[in-house]
Amino acid sequence: MKLGRLEKLDLRLLTSPRIASAGSLFAAMLAGNENTTTIGEETMGGYYGHNEHTPLEYKLPKSKIIKKFSVVNLEQDVPPKENQ
């Protein structure tokens, strides 16, 4: 990711499990740069990708047990990192 003037700075990126969606993608893209130090916990989206937030629900007919899961797997184009 080209950062322009930001490439000359030493950046500190604060992350949390409460970060999701575009914020998670932004954090992953920024964390892939050599001049960025990531501080905190993994975002809801993850560095390499995540299961999309589009839920699918299935109800078993006799027991009425309901199972919810996501059907989309998003993979982000980011450089490999040792700690991921």
C-alpha positions in Angstrom: 0.0 0.0 0.0 1.4 3.4 -1.0 1.2 5.8 1.9 2.8 8.9 0.4 4.1 11.1 3.2 3.2 8.5 5.8 5.9 6.2 4.5 8.5 8.5 6.1 6.9 8.2 9.6 7.2 5.5 12.2 3.5 4.7 12.8 1.8 3.1 15.8 -1.5 1.4 15.1 -3.8 0.7 18.0 -6.1 -2.2 17.4 -8.9 -4.0 19.3 -11.4 -6.8 18.8 -14.1 -4.1 18.5 -12.7 -2.9 15.2 -14.5 -4.4 12.2 -15.5 -3.9 8.5 -13.5 -1.1 6.7 -11.6 -0.3 9.9 -10.3 -3.9 10.1 -9.3 -3.8 6.4 -7.5 -0.4 6.9 -5.7 -1.8 10.0 -4.6 -4.9 8.0 -3.3 -2.8 5.1 -1.4 -0.4 7.4 0.0 -3.2 9.6 1.6 -4.7 6.5 4.0 -1.8 6.1 7.5 -2.0 7.6 7.2 1.3 9.4 4.1 0.4 11.3 4.1 -1.1 14.8 0.8 -2.7 15.7 -0.3 -2.5 19.4 -3.3 -4.3 20.8 -5.4 -7.3 20.0 -6.5 -8.8 16.7 -9.3 -7.0 15.0 -12.7 -8.6 14.5 -11.7 -9.0 10.8 -8.2 -10.4 11.2 -5.1 -9.6 9.3 -5.4 -12.1 6.4 -9.2 -12.1 6.2 -12.3 -13.2 7.9 -15.7 -14.8 7.4 -18.1 -12.2 6.1 -20.8 -10.8 8.4 -23.6 -12.2 6.2 -25.3 -14.8 8.4 -27.1 -17.9 7.2 -29.5 -19.7 9.5 -30.6 -23.3 9.4 -33.3 -24.8 11.7 -33.4 -28.5 12.2 -37.0 -29.6 11.5 -37.7 -31.9 14.4 -35.5 -30.6 17.2 -35.9 -26.9 16.2 -32.2 -26.4 16.9 -31.0 -23.3 15.0 -27.5 -23.0 13.6 -26.2 -19.7 12.4 -23.0 -19.3 10.3 -21.4 -17.1 7.7 -21.2 -18.1 4.0 -18.5 -15.7 2.7 -14.8 -16.0 3.3 -12.9 -12.7 2.7 -9.1 -12.9 2.1 -7.2 -9.6 2.2 -4.2 -9.0 -0.1 -1.6 -8.1 2.6 2.1 -9.0 3.0 2.9 -12.1 5.1 3.9 -11.2 8.8 5.7 -13.5 11.2 3.3 -12.8 14.1 0.1 -13.6 12.1 
